[in-house]
Structures are given as C-alpha cells and as structure tokens.
Amino acid sequence: MNRVALITGVTGFIGGELARRLIKDNWSVAIVVREGSDLSSIADISAASTTYRYDGTTESLTSILDEAKPDVVFHLASLFLADHVPSQVTDLIGSNVLFGAQLLEAMVACGVRNIVSAGTSWQNFHSDSYRAVNLYAATKQAFEDILGFYVDRYALSSVVLKLFDTYGAADKRRKLITLIVDAVKNAQELGVSPGEQVIDISHIDDVVEHFLRAGEFSIARELPKSHVFFVSGERFTVKELVKAIESAADTKASIVYGARPYREREVMYLPAVDGKTPPWDSLVSKISLRQGVQALLNS
Amino acid sequence: MNRVALITGVTGFIGGELARRLIKDNWSVAIVVREGSDLSSIADISAASTTYRYDGTTESLTSILDEAKPDVVFHLASLFLADHVPSQVTDLIGSNVLFGAQLLEAMVACGVRNIVSAGTSWQNFHSDSYRAVNLYAATKQAFEDILGFYVDRYALSSVVLKLFDTYGAADKRRKLITLIVDAVKNAQELGVSPGEQVIDISHIDDVVEHFLRAGEFSIARELPKSHVFFVSGERFTVKELVKAIESAADTKASIVYGARPYREREVMYLPAVDGKTPPWDSLVSKISLRQGVQALLNS
C-alpha cells in the first residue's frame, strides 16, 4: 500500500513541487483546491492525483478527508501578501486562519492524525520570539496558535516548517534572486536597495525534501506534539548574493545599489536557527547556490 | 469635551455593564452591533449612545470609526463556546479573529490609537504560557497575536485583560455561581462535579472598573505597547465557594458532589498571576464574594 498524502496549496510554488515529488515517489496524492481554481498550470499534477474542490465550509473538508483518508496532510495553502490593504484583511484571515482551522477540524472528525504545514521566518522579525513582519506573518502565527490547541486536545502530530527564502526553476514569483539571475542572463541593469540585508536561501528541491521528511516524522511520531522547525539554507547579504550569482554565472551583473530604498520593515538580520532546525537536517544534502543558479541559468 | 468610547459586544454581560458605567460617567458612547442584532435587552444603552451596524466588512468598520472617532475602543465582542462542534468553527474564527482584525485595520485607517480587549484565563490551561482549554481560547490567542502585530507596526496602544470567572446580577449566563446561588435561594438540590477545581471569581463592578482604568491607561500611554494583564479576584475551590455562599446567605445549600463528572479538560488549578496583574490593581476596591452574593440574593 502506498502512503496517501493530501496537499493544499498545489497551485503555489512549494505545494506544486511537493506534489510532483510525491507523485514521482509513488505516493497516492489527493489535492484540495478552491471551487473555481484554475488548474491549467498544474495539469500534470491533477492528472496524477485525485482532485477535490473545497466550497468554503468545514463540511466539504470533512467529506474530502473522509474519502481521501490521508496518512498525512501537507498544508501549503496560503495567501501571501508582503503588504496588505484594508480590503484584503478578510481574505488573509480566511485563507491563512479559517481554512486551516476548518482543515484541522475535518482531520479530527475523520481520524486523520498527521499534519505538516508551512510557517514563515517572518514570524520572527528581528527577534527569536514571535514578532510579525507583516499581517501575513501574523496570520501564520494565529494559525499556529490554533494548531497548538488541536494537537494538544485531539492528540494530533504536527510539524510546522518555518521557511526563509526559496527559489527554483518553477518559481513564478518575482523574487529578488530571480530578478538578479534574469538581469545577469539578459545583461540588463537592475536597481535594488542598498543591499546590506541578510537573506537565507534554500533551493526548492531541498525544501521539498524537508517536507517529505517532516511527513515521515509526523507519521512515525510516538507522542502527539506540535513541532516547529526552521528550514535554513545558505545566508548572504544581498550584495554577497549578487557576487555569488556573478561567480556561478561567470558574468558581471549590472546592479545599481541604493536605486530603491529599503522596504518599510525590511528584514535586515535573521533569527538564529541553532537548535531549531529539524532532527533530519544533516541528512538533506543541500544544493549550493552555485549549483542552483547554474541550473536556473540553463533552464 | 467628554471622552469617546466605542464598544463592541454590548449585548454581552461585560460589554453591557461597561457601557452602562461609561454612560453613567458621562462618556460619549458609540456601540457597534451586527446587522440584525436584537437590542431589546440593551434598550437603555442604545437610547444613551450612538448605535452603528456592522455589515461584516472592514469597510463598514472604517466608516463607523471614522464617524465615531473614539479615544479608545473597548473590544468585548466574542463568541463564547465552552465546547464547539464542527459547524461552529467558521463562526468562532469569524467572531473572535476576523472581526477583531477588521476592527484593528479600521482603527489604523482612521487614526484611532487605543484599544482595550478581553482575553481569557483559558488561554493558560494548567500553564503559565499559552495552552488553550478550548477552541474559543485558541481563537482569543490568535487575535492577541494579530493585535501584537498591529500594535508593533502601527504604534497602537493596547491592553488585553485576561479574565477568570465573573458574576453579577445582570449575568444571564448559567454559570456555576448563579446555579449555586439559585439553589440556595430556592432551596433546591443541585448536582455538581466532585468540586475540587479552583476558580477565580470577580464581581462585574470590579471588572468594569478594570476596563475603565485600562482605557485611561491606554490613552495615557507614553510608548505604544501591547500590555496583557490578568484580572484576578478571589480564589476558591468549588467546595469552598459553596461554603462561602452558604455563609453569605446564612443558609445551608443542598449540593450533591460527584453527581456530574468533571468536564473534559476541566480547569483544576489556575495560572499564577503574581507580577501579571494591572499596575492599578490595588486601586480597585474588590467587592468580596460575601457582599456580591448578598447583593445577588437581594436582587
């Protein structure tokens, strides 16, 4: 019997890549998408998995979990907004708190015990304890609070992986590393901030590996518990990142530092992760930025 | 110029009594109620305040705050459920997380800086740090973490008062103290749990006084900060509580201990409050259980 995974957020970068990996590894995969979600970008995934539509109610999730009976739920769905405007508050709470709470309730109703979800390092703005960079990160913390209750009350087994920056060929987000690689590739000028902020970057294949191992960890757990781990890769200042990309590409980039100001609440330095990485951390062979960037340049 | 308070949750016990006190003290009071809320039980309050209807959107709250321009928001609205069933998850998140987040967003949009809200000791189930007794308490913690972001990001001034048990003549909830007083009053038998659990009980007039002082504290704040204080009254085991009520009433109660089992996740002992009570705590002259019960018996 293959293991069964239920995944939310497959239309996103990490959820999609995780689904592809699970399918490749012969897991039986169920995906949950909103009614009306456009699945054209994940046709390969939906063809190789069972697709369920969520109608906004707890009851629809209960029916889904009851049918799918997953060994583990990978909860990757979230609404990401670096900044929000007032009209987005309802959607942020709906996607990042309500949907997760409904999912947990459905798990309890169906006897599904194991969940792996994605947190963000932005829950630790210049702090080793909770301090949110933005409302997105605050909603992630709010979900973690609710998750903590479900784990404790209903003996669930949970792993939250708190992510820093991630990158990879399938990433359609316009993140800084992509912009820099594109600038190198196309020999174009790129205006950036003064570039002294530190980022922590992991290749998507490593992140997916962490989710897989977290799933196994969650399934194998002896005691119900809420585990929270940081997934940490390599750390650079933005200026160092540019140099590393130039070195990997063997090309000089045309970067104009200070062309943009730092963002409001720019993350300048990162929380320490010592003792907060997963127990399997050393088993994940990290893809170096050099390798990852060369793969991006060739893609 | 009178101070202006905006209150949510006036149809509840504490919100209603706070509104009456503020009106009595010549505050200018604005109340926010849901569309369709029945205000017949608070006709005295709505007659002496400005009533605004919330339609579920952030925008409606922004319009309300923009017109009311309160010096302080007293956020007492919440959906209380000791236990929940799956169909109530959406309402719990909606009332206790989403509505509060929308309120904070509206405050920021309108330049309203001060908020006092109600937390619960049930966020500390047999623990000095966060551990929720029930989903209700978990949603309170989720709101507190979202509040923490707004305070930090937008320089709000916030006080959360974490409440234990409260009682008073206007209380329509069927709480244990009311049931015991009624049993004494009507010379009826009452079956209860084995009765060894500890409760911490405050008279509503004291709780209202704490909210008023928290409002002034919030307005007078020098630095934006998120303050969290416990409101603690007298502590008794249930058995001791019965004895104290019998003594105040000068009548023997007919209580059958062990007639009911303890609840699932019964709170048997309480978090320590040393150093976590408000700085004005000693200024609130606590109404003793004896006085409070005698007032109840005479009401």
Chai-1 contact restraints between the chains, C-beta under 6 A:
chainA,res_idxA,chainB,res_idxB,connection_type,confidence,min_distance_angstrom,max_distance_angstrom,comment,restraint_id
A,T58,B,P86,contact,1.0,0.0,6.0,A-B,restraint_1
A,T58,B,V89,contact,1.0,0.0,6.0,A-B,restraint_2
A,P86,B,T58,contact,1.0,0.0,6.0,A-B,restraint_3
A,P86,B,E105,contact,1.0,0.0,6.0,A-B,restraint_4
A,P86,B,A109,contact,1.0,0.0,6.0,A-B,restraint_5
A,V89,B,T58,contact,1.0,0.0,6.0,A-B,restraint_6
A,V89,B,A101,contact,1.0,0.0,6.0,A-B,restraint_7
A,V89,B,Q102,contact,1.0,0.0,6.0,A-B,restraint_8
A,V89,B,E105,contact,1.0,0.0,6.0,A-B,restraint_9
A,I93,B,V97,contact,1.0,0.0,6.0,A-B,restraint_10
A,I93,B,L98,contact,1.0,0.0,6.0,A-B,restraint_11
A,I93,B,A101,contact,1.0,0.0,6.0,A-B,restraint_12
A,V97,B,I93,contact,1.0,0.0,6.0,A-B,restraint_13
A,V97,B,V97,contact,1.0,0.0,6.0,A-B,restraint_14
A,L98,B,I93,contact,1.0,0.0,6.0,A-B,restraint_15
A,A101,B,V89,contact,1.0,0.0,6.0,A-B,restraint_16
A,A101,B,I93,contact,1.0,0.0,6.0,A-B,restraint_17
A,Q102,B,V89,contact,1.0,0.0,6.0,A-B,restraint_18
A,E105,B,P86,contact,1.0,0.0,6.0,A-B,restraint_19
A,E105,B,V89,contact,1.0,0.0,6.0,A-B,restraint_20
A,A109,B,P86,contact,1.0,0.0,6.0,A-B,restraint_21
A,A132,B,F149,contact,1.0,0.0,6.0,A-B,restraint_22
A,A138,B,I146,contact,1.0,0.0,6.0,A-B,restraint_23
A,A138,B,F149,contact,1.0,0.0,6.0,A-B,restraint_24
A,Q141,B,D145,contact,1.0,0.0,6.0,A-B,restraint_25
A,A142,B,A142,contact,1.0,0.0,6.0,A-B,restraint_26
A,A142,B,D145,contact,1.0,0.0,6.0,A-B,restraint_27
A,A142,B,I146,contact,1.0,0.0,6.0,A-B,restraint_28
A,D145,B,A138,contact,1.0,0.0,6.0,A-B,restraint_29
A,D145,B,Q141,contact,1.0,0.0,6.0,A-B,restraint_30
A,D145,B,A142,contact,1.0,0.0,6.0,A-B,restraint_31
A,I146,B,A138,contact,1.0,0.0,6.0,A-B,restraint_32
A,I146,B,A142,contact,1.0,0.0,6.0,A-B,restraint_33
A,F149,B,A132,contact,1.0,0.0,6.0,A-B,restraint_34
A,F149,B,A138,contact,1.0,0.0,6.0,A-B,restraint_35
